[in-house]
Amino acid sequence: MDLETLILSKNSKEVWNQVATIAIESPNRITEIIDFFESDNIFLVQRSTQIMSKIHDKRPDLLAPYFMRLINGLAKAQKDAYKRNVLRIFQSAQIPEAGTTLLFDKALTYIQNKEEAIAIQAFSFTVLRKICETYPELASEVKDNIELILLENKSAGIQNRGRKEVNRLKKLMI
């Protein structure tokens, strides 16, 4: 089955779940979906990153071999869908040590950019806090950045997630 045609046929959870199921049943197809992330077709990128998120929800172990590729993709990602869904995955996935620095730098950049989408910033808060659990010496810097954003950003999503992550970061600093 041609995954690209299926993905572009209809933008629906039904199709996302169908493609995710195909990939779960044939894990070699995951590379094909990840390759779509680099497409010039915005719809293919958006939908394939959503599918990757669905795969992670159902079988996170299948994505582990691709974690560094996903993290490295953030360095050149221009599409919000890619950033949002990769960050969503790393809110709960084990962050590979080799990708920690790049992921930390990108997430910190995302929260400092006032033009960045709310979901990207909120997911970045959690990713940064997760990294601070491994490297508690970074907690103060991250907490200070989030608190500054909370003063400037009135979005309910940013306020809610930001306060929760600041409280978790404070516990790491003790």
Backbone torsions as a table, in degrees:
resi	resn	phi	psi	omega
1	MET	NA	135.4	179.1
2	ASP	-80.0	108.0	-176.2
3	LEU	-65.8	-38.5	-178.9
4	GLU	-60.6	-45.1	179.2
5	THR	-62.9	-43.7	179.3
6	LEU	-62.7	-45.3	-179.0
7	ILE	-62.0	-40.0	-177.5
8	LEU	-83.2	-9.1	-176.6
9	SER	-65.8	-36.6	-176.3
10	LYS	-162.3	137.1	177.8
11	ASN	-93.7	92.9	-178.2
12	SER	-150.9	156.4	177.0
13	LYS	-61.2	-32.4	179.0
14	GLU	-59.3	-47.0	179.0
15	VAL	-67.7	-43.6	179.2
16	TRP	-56.5	-46.6	-179.3
17	ASN	-66.7	-37.3	178.7
18	GLN	-62.3	-47.6	180.0
19	VAL	-67.4	-39.2	177.5
20	ALA	-60.8	-41.7	178.3
21	THR	-63.2	-42.5	177.0
22	ILE	-58.6	-45.3	-178.7
23	ALA	-67.2	-37.2	179.1
24	ILE	-67.1	-39.4	179.7
25	GLU	-75.4	-25.9	178.0
26	SER	-132.2	79.0	-173.8
27	PRO	-55.3	-21.2	177.1
28	ASN	-65.2	-15.6	178.9
29	ARG	-79.6	-12.8	-179.3
30	ILE	-61.8	-40.2	178.2
31	THR	-58.0	-40.4	178.8
32	GLU	-59.9	-43.6	179.7
33	ILE	-66.8	-42.7	179.0
34	ILE	-63.3	-35.4	177.4
35	ASP	-60.3	-30.1	179.6
36	PHE	-65.5	-21.8	-179.5
37	PHE	-59.9	-26.1	-176.9
38	GLU	-94.4	8.0	-179.1
39	SER	-70.5	154.6	173.2
40	ASP	-81.4	-11.8	-179.6
41	ASN	-83.1	107.1	-176.4
42	ILE	-58.1	-36.4	-179.2
43	PHE	-67.5	-38.8	178.2
44	LEU	-66.2	-41.4	178.3
45	VAL	-63.4	-50.7	-177.8
46	GLN	-58.6	-48.0	-175.8
47	ARG	-71.0	-39.6	-178.7
48	SER	-68.8	-33.7	176.8
49	THR	-70.2	-33.5	175.6
50	GLN	-65.7	-40.3	178.2
51	ILE	-63.3	-41.8	178.7
52	MET	-60.4	-38.3	177.6
53	SER	-63.9	-40.3	177.7
54	LYS	-64.4	-41.6	177.9
55	ILE	-60.4	-44.3	179.8
56	HIS	-61.7	-39.0	179.5
57	ASP	-62.0	-37.7	-175.2
58	LYS	-90.0	-39.9	-176.4
59	ARG	-143.8	74.7	-176.6
60	PRO	-58.6	-28.2	-179.2
61	ASP	-62.6	-27.1	-178.6
62	LEU	-71.2	-23.5	-178.4
63	LEU	-90.7	-17.0	-176.6
64	ALA	-50.7	-41.8	179.6
65	PRO	-64.4	-15.5	-176.3
66	TYR	-104.6	1.9	-174.3
67	PHE	-57.9	-43.4	-179.5
68	MET	-65.9	-36.1	177.6
69	ARG	-64.8	-40.8	178.1
70	LEU	-63.8	-44.8	179.9
71	ILE	-64.5	-46.1	179.4
72	ASN	-61.9	-30.3	177.3
73	GLY	-64.4	-25.8	178.0
74	LEU	-64.4	-28.6	-178.0
75	ALA	-62.7	-28.1	-179.1
76	LYS	-119.7	5.3	-176.8
77	ALA	-66.4	128.5	175.7
78	GLN	-115.4	-14.4	-177.5
79	LYS	-94.8	128.6	-179.0
80	ASP	-57.3	-36.7	-178.2
81	ALA	-58.1	-41.7	179.4
82	TYR	-64.4	-51.7	-178.5
83	LYS	-59.1	-47.5	-176.5
84	ARG	-60.3	-48.2	-175.2
85	ASN	-75.0	-33.1	175.3
86	VAL	-67.0	-44.5	177.7
87	LEU	-63.8	-37.4	178.0
88	ARG	-59.8	-43.2	178.8
89	ILE	-61.1	-45.1	-175.0
90	PHE	-79.0	-0.8	170.0
91	GLN	-66.5	-31.3	-177.2
92	SER	-118.7	-20.1	-177.8
93	ALA	-77.9	155.1	173.7
94	GLN	-70.5	121.6	-178.4
95	ILE	-81.1	123.1	179.3
96	PRO	-66.1	138.8	-177.4
97	GLU	-55.6	-38.5	-178.3
98	ALA	-64.5	-22.3	-178.4
99	GLY	-102.2	-0.6	-174.3
100	THR	-60.0	-46.5	-176.1
101	THR	-63.2	-48.2	-179.4
102	LEU	-64.1	-43.8	-179.7
103	LEU	-63.8	-42.0	177.7
104	PHE	-60.5	-49.0	-178.7
105	ASP	-61.2	-43.8	-178.9
106	LYS	-67.0	-44.9	-179.3
107	ALA	-63.3	-40.2	178.1
108	LEU	-64.8	-40.7	176.7
109	THR	-62.3	-41.6	-179.0
110	TYR	-63.6	-40.7	-178.1
111	ILE	-73.6	-25.5	-179.7
112	GLN	-82.7	-12.9	-179.6
113	ASN	-91.2	108.9	-177.3
114	LYS	-64.2	-19.2	-179.2
115	GLU	-86.3	-7.8	-177.2
116	GLU	-71.7	146.4	-179.7
117	ALA	-60.0	147.9	-177.7
118	ILE	-57.9	-45.0	-179.1
119	ALA	-62.2	-39.4	179.2
120	ILE	-64.1	-42.5	178.5
121	GLN	-66.2	-45.1	-178.3
122	ALA	-63.3	-44.9	177.9
123	PHE	-63.9	-35.5	178.2
124	SER	-63.4	-37.9	177.1
125	PHE	-54.2	-48.4	-176.2
126	THR	-68.7	-42.0	178.3
127	VAL	-61.0	-44.0	178.9
128	LEU	-62.0	-43.2	178.6
129	ARG	-63.5	-39.8	177.7
130	LYS	-60.2	-42.2	178.6
131	ILE	-64.1	-37.5	178.9
132	CYS	-66.3	-23.7	175.9
133	GLU	-65.0	-32.5	176.9
134	THR	-85.3	-35.7	-178.3
135	TYR	-123.7	76.2	-174.8
136	PRO	-60.9	-19.5	178.5
137	GLU	-65.8	-14.6	178.0
138	LEU	-90.0	-10.8	-172.9
139	ALA	-59.1	-41.1	-178.6
140	SER	-62.7	-44.9	179.0
141	GLU	-61.6	-44.6	-179.0
142	VAL	-66.7	-44.8	179.3
143	LYS	-57.9	-46.4	-179.6
144	ASP	-61.3	-41.0	178.6
145	ASN	-64.8	-43.8	179.9
146	ILE	-65.7	-42.9	179.2
147	GLU	-61.0	-38.4	177.2
148	LEU	-63.4	-41.4	178.9
149	ILE	-65.7	-38.5	179.4
150	LEU	-62.7	-30.2	177.4
151	LEU	-71.6	-29.9	-173.6
152	GLU	-98.1	-28.5	-172.3
153	ASN	-107.5	124.2	-176.1
154	LYS	-97.6	4.0	179.5
155	SER	-60.5	134.2	179.5
156	ALA	-61.4	-39.2	179.6
157	GLY	-63.5	-43.1	178.8
158	ILE	-67.0	-45.0	-179.2
159	GLN	-60.9	-47.7	-177.4
160	ASN	-63.3	-54.5	-178.5
161	ARG	-65.0	-41.7	-178.1
162	GLY	-60.5	-45.9	179.5
163	ARG	-61.8	-43.0	179.8
164	LYS	-61.6	-44.7	-177.8
165	GLU	-71.0	-35.3	176.0
166	VAL	-60.9	-43.8	178.9
167	ASN	-62.2	-40.4	178.0
168	ARG	-67.2	-38.8	178.8
169	LEU	-65.4	-38.0	178.8
170	LYS	-60.0	-37.3	179.1
171	LYS	-66.9	-29.9	178.6
172	LEU	-73.6	-22.4	-175.0
173	MET	-86.8	-6.2	-177.2
174	ILE	-77.0	NA	NA
